[in-house]
Amino acid sequence: MNHLPPPQLILEHLGIFVAAITGVLAARGKGVDLFGVLVLALVTAFGGGTARDLLVGDLPVVWLRSPWYLVNASAVAVLTFILCRFRALPEKVLLIADAFTLAFFTMLGAEKGVMRELSAPVAVLLGVVTGVAGGIVRDVLLGTVPMVFRPQIHLYATASLCGALAFVALQAGGIIGPTAVAIGAAVVLVLRLAGIYWKISLPIFHARE
């Protein structure tokens, strides 16, 4: 049985919905069959939430508490798989969908940290882990460098970090609930989409010989 409050439940389902789409889109051109696509969609949708709940000891992990999480991710994955067989979607669709996934999951992780009265730095870290973990597992399964580590994937974890910081700061300042979530998610989206559009990246580490 699911005991999440309604706003968090809606955000969880939105994040799973969009994350499943990104899992399918990431499999394009990789020679993956429908079963493989479903696996990628599920690990993308549930990887961040699983890592978050294991870290804070909130068991069973959230997607095991209700069948509707699995129904949501599976149905979206199959529908996206069918759509992509008839119509090619631009590469930027994946990046934009992934930005929304990052925003939703970052807020869920940071919010859980605040609700459990963890310290501000830990709540921020929990937001970042929730935001990026599913994508990391997906990319590892596909045999590619995880998106979070690619210099050409602009302001990925940085956007998550800034959004989580904004959310936790707003909570500490007395701005709570949907307002703080909306502002924090907007920070993630604006930074991520601006990074994609203007190709903004952090400096790359080059060791001096």
C-alpha positions as CSV (number, residue, x, y, z in Angstrom):
1,M,0.0,0.0,0.0
2,N,1.3,3.5,-0.9
3,H,1.4,6.1,1.8
4,L,2.9,9.0,-0.2
5,P,1.1,12.3,0.1
6,P,-0.8,13.2,-3.1
7,P,1.6,15.9,-4.5
8,Q,4.6,13.5,-4.0
9,L,2.7,10.6,-5.5
10,I,1.9,12.7,-8.6
11,L,5.5,13.9,-8.9
12,E,6.7,10.3,-8.6
13,H,4.4,9.1,-11.4
14,L,5.4,12.0,-13.6
15,G,9.1,11.2,-13.1
16,I,8.5,7.5,-13.8
17,F,6.5,8.4,-16.9
18,V,9.1,10.6,-18.5
19,A,12.1,8.5,-17.3
20,A,10.6,5.4,-19.1
21,I,10.4,7.4,-22.3
22,T,14.1,8.3,-22.0
23,G,15.0,4.7,-21.4
24,V,13.4,3.7,-24.6
25,L,14.8,6.6,-26.6
26,A,18.3,5.8,-25.4
27,A,18.0,2.3,-26.9
28,R,17.6,3.6,-30.4
29,G,20.2,2.2,-32.8
30,K,21.6,-0.2,-30.2
31,G,20.0,-3.4,-31.6
32,V,17.9,-3.9,-28.5
33,D,14.7,-6.0,-28.6
34,L,11.4,-5.2,-26.9
35,F,12.4,-7.0,-23.7
36,G,15.7,-5.1,-23.6
37,V,13.8,-1.8,-24.1
38,L,11.5,-2.7,-21.2
39,V,14.5,-3.4,-18.9
40,L,16.2,-0.1,-19.9
41,A,12.9,1.8,-19.3
42,L,12.4,0.2,-15.9
43,V,16.0,0.8,-14.6
44,T,15.8,4.4,-15.8
45,A,12.4,4.9,-14.1
46,F,13.3,3.1,-10.9
47,G,17.0,3.4,-10.5
48,G,17.1,6.8,-8.8
49,G,14.2,6.1,-6.5
50,T,15.7,2.7,-5.5
51,A,19.1,4.3,-4.7
52,R,17.3,7.0,-2.7
53,D,15.2,4.7,-0.6
54,L,18.1,2.3,0.1
55,L,20.3,5.1,1.3
56,V,17.7,6.4,3.8
57,G,16.4,2.9,4.8
58,D,12.9,3.5,3.5
59,L,11.9,-0.1,2.7
60,P,10.4,-1.6,0.6
61,V,11.5,0.9,-2.0
62,V,8.8,3.1,-3.4
63,W,8.0,1.3,-6.6
64,L,7.4,-2.0,-4.8
65,R,4.6,-0.5,-2.7
66,S,2.1,-0.3,-5.6
67,P,1.6,-2.1,-8.9
68,W,0.8,1.2,-10.6
69,Y,4.4,2.3,-10.8
70,L,5.3,-0.8,-12.8
71,V,2.2,-0.4,-14.9
72,N,3.0,3.2,-15.6
73,A,6.6,2.5,-16.7
74,S,5.8,-0.6,-18.7
75,A,2.9,0.9,-20.6
76,V,4.8,4.0,-21.5
77,A,7.8,2.0,-22.6
78,V,5.7,-0.2,-24.9
79,L,3.8,2.8,-26.4
80,T,7.1,4.7,-27.0
81,F,8.7,1.6,-28.5
82,I,5.7,1.3,-31.0
83,L,5.7,5.0,-31.8
84,C,9.5,5.0,-32.5
85,R,9.0,2.2,-35.0
86,F,6.8,4.4,-37.1
87,R,8.3,7.8,-36.5
88,A,11.8,8.9,-35.9
89,L,12.2,11.4,-33.0
90,P,14.9,14.0,-33.0
91,E,17.8,13.5,-30.6
92,K,16.8,16.6,-28.7
93,V,13.6,14.9,-27.7
94,L,15.7,12.5,-25.5
95,L,17.7,15.4,-24.0
96,I,14.6,17.4,-23.2
97,A,12.7,14.4,-21.8
98,D,15.8,13.6,-19.7
99,A,15.9,17.2,-18.4
100,F,12.3,16.8,-17.1
101,T,13.2,13.4,-15.6
102,L,16.2,15.0,-13.9
103,A,14.1,17.8,-12.5
104,F,11.3,15.6,-11.2
105,F,13.6,13.0,-9.5
106,T,15.9,15.7,-8.1
107,M,13.0,17.2,-6.3
108,L,11.7,13.9,-5.0
109,G,15.1,13.0,-3.6
110,A,15.7,16.4,-1.9
111,E,12.1,16.4,-0.6
112,K,12.6,13.0,1.0
113,G,15.8,14.3,2.7
114,V,14.0,17.3,4.1
115,M,11.0,15.2,5.2
116,R,13.3,12.9,7.1
117,E,15.0,15.9,8.7
118,L,18.4,15.1,7.3
119,S,21.0,17.8,7.2
120,A,20.8,20.3,4.3
121,P,23.9,19.0,2.5
122,V,22.7,15.4,2.8
123,A,19.2,16.4,1.4
124,V,20.9,18.1,-1.5
125,L,23.1,15.0,-2.2
126,L,20.0,12.8,-2.0
127,G,18.4,14.9,-4.6
128,V,21.3,14.6,-7.0
129,V,21.6,10.9,-6.5
130,T,17.9,10.4,-7.2
131,G,18.2,12.6,-10.3
132,V,21.1,10.9,-11.9
133,A,21.3,7.3,-10.7
134,G,18.7,5.8,-13.1
135,G,20.4,7.4,-16.1
136,I,23.8,6.0,-15.0
137,V,22.5,2.5,-14.8
138,R,20.8,2.8,-18.2
139,D,23.9,4.0,-19.9
140,V,26.1,1.4,-18.2
141,L,23.8,-1.3,-19.5
142,L,24.0,0.2,-23.0
143,G,27.8,0.1,-22.8
144,T,28.2,3.9,-23.1
145,V,29.8,6.5,-20.8
146,P,27.0,7.6,-18.4
147,M,25.5,10.9,-19.5
148,V,26.4,12.6,-16.2
149,F,30.2,12.1,-17.1
150,R,30.1,13.3,-20.7
151,P,31.5,16.8,-21.2
152,Q,29.3,17.4,-24.2
153,I,26.2,16.7,-22.1
154,H,25.9,20.2,-20.7
155,L,25.1,21.1,-17.1
156,Y,23.6,17.7,-16.1
157,A,24.6,17.0,-12.5
158,T,25.3,20.7,-12.1
159,A,21.7,21.5,-12.9
160,S,20.5,18.9,-10.5
161,L,22.8,20.2,-7.7
162,C,21.6,23.8,-8.2
163,G,17.9,22.8,-8.2
164,A,18.3,20.7,-5.1
165,L,20.2,23.6,-3.4
166,A,17.4,26.0,-4.3
167,F,14.7,23.6,-3.0
168,V,16.5,23.0,0.3
169,A,17.2,26.8,0.8
170,L,13.6,27.6,0.1
171,Q,12.5,25.0,2.7
172,A,14.9,26.5,5.2
173,G,13.5,30.0,4.4
174,G,9.9,28.9,5.1
175,I,8.7,28.4,1.5
176,I,7.5,24.9,1.5
177,G,5.2,22.5,-0.4
178,P,4.4,22.8,-4.2
179,T,5.9,26.3,-4.4
180,A,9.4,25.1,-3.4
181,V,9.1,22.0,-5.6
182,A,8.1,24.1,-8.6
183,I,10.9,26.6,-8.1
184,G,13.5,23.9,-7.6
185,A,12.4,22.0,-10.6
186,A,12.4,25.2,-12.7
187,V,16.0,25.8,-11.7
188,V,17.0,22.3,-12.9
189,L,15.1,22.7,-16.2
190,V,16.3,26.2,-17.0
191,L,20.0,25.4,-16.3
192,R,19.8,22.1,-18.1
193,L,18.0,23.4,-21.2
194,A,20.2,26.5,-21.3
195,G,23.2,24.3,-21.1
196,I,21.9,22.3,-24.1
197,Y,21.0,25.4,-26.1
198,W,24.1,27.4,-25.5
199,K,26.5,24.4,-25.0
200,I,27.5,25.5,-21.5
201,S,29.9,23.1,-19.8
202,L,32.1,23.0,-16.7
203,P,35.9,23.1,-17.3
204,I,37.3,19.7,-18.3
205,F,40.1,18.2,-16.1
206,H,43.4,18.1,-18.0
207,A,46.4,17.0,-15.8
208,R,49.6,18.9,-16.5
209,E,52.3,16.6,-17.8
